[in-house]
Every structure is written in structure tokens, then in C-alpha cells.
Amino acid sequence: VQLQASGGGLVQAGGSLRLSCKVSGMIRGVFRLEAPAWYRQPPGKQRELVASVSSSGDTYYEEFVKGRFTISKDNANRTVYLQMNDLKPEDTADYYCFIKEYWGRGTLVTVSS
């Protein structure tokens, strides 16, 4: 199983980015039953959960992104998304997708003030 994350970049405060995580090597039936998540690791800090989405579509968000970020999954294309709006400098981090027991490589999000 491989997870390919993309969509990071440099954005000004208040801007938006959409992260994607394409999962390969996992059949659709298994992907559909999984609860993928996005984590992030700010510079010099520990990795932390950002959001997750269950197999039934229920979502969970950490308080610091509630109302600004939206997680979703496309079962047909085995892809997980993270729509990030109203970005703040403290959102600067490497963002990682996670599913089952697998991690993708980080995609760097940098928010300038």
C-alpha cells in the first residue's frame, strides 16, 4: 500500500489549499471500510491529529481546525482530501495522510503572515 500526498505549498494567511492523498495497492472494498486521517507536524513539534473520516462519512476535527478544514474521501478513486480554508501561520506544518496502518510522505504547508 502506498499513499501519495500532494497539494501543499506556500499561501498567505487567510488563503486556502486542498490536500489530496491517493491510495494505491488497496482494493476499493477495503478502502471503503477504512477511516483515514490527516495528521500534521509543525516545525519542532510532535505529530498531531488534524481530522479523520469514518467509513460511514462521520468526521472528526481537532478544535484548532474546526470550522476551517474539511476532510472527505472518494471511495471510487481511493483518495482522501483535506480542504483548508482561512489558513493561519500556526497551520504551517508537514501534513501526513494515514490509513489503516500506513503513512504517506508529508506535504509541506507554509502559511505566511
Long-range contacts (C-beta under 8 A, 24 or more apart in sequence): 1-25, 1-26, 1-99, 1-100, 1-102, 2-102, 2-104, 3-97, 3-98, 3-99, 3-102, 3-103, 3-104, 3-105, 4-104, 4-105, 5-95, 5-96, 5-97, 5-104, 5-105, 5-106, 5-107, 6-107, 7-107, 8-95, 8-106, 8-107, 8-108, 8-109, 8-110, 9-108, 9-109, 9-110, 10-110, 10-111, 10-112, 11-87, 11-109, 11-110, 11-111, 11-112, 12-111, 12-112, 13-87, 13-88, 13-89, 13-111, 13-112, 13-113, 14-86, 14-87, 15-87, 15-111, 16-83, 16-84, 16-85, 16-86, 16-87, 17-84, 17-87, 17-109, 18-81, 18-82, 18-83, 18-84, 19-81, 19-82, 19-84, 19-95, 19-97, 19-107, 19-109, 20-79, 20-80, 20-81, 21-79, 21-80, 21-81, 21-82, 21-97, 21-99, 21-104, 22-77, 22-78, 22-79, 23-78, 23-79, 23-80, 23-99, 24-78, 26-78, 26-99, 26-100, 28-75, 28-76, 28-78, 30-100, 31-73, 31-75, 31-78, 31-99, 32-75, 34-99, 34-100, 35-99, 36-73, 36-80, 36-97, 36-98, 36-99, 37-71, 37-97, 37-98, 37-99, 38-71, 38-80, 38-82, 38-95, 38-96, 38-97, 38-98, 39-95, 39-96, 39-97, 39-98, 40-91, 40-93, 40-94, 40-95, 40-96, 40-109, 41-93, 41-94, 41-96, 41-106, 42-90, 42-92, 42-93, 43-92, 43-93, 45-93, 47-96, 50-82, 50-95, 51-82, 53-80, 64-90, 65-91, 84-109, 87-111, 89-113
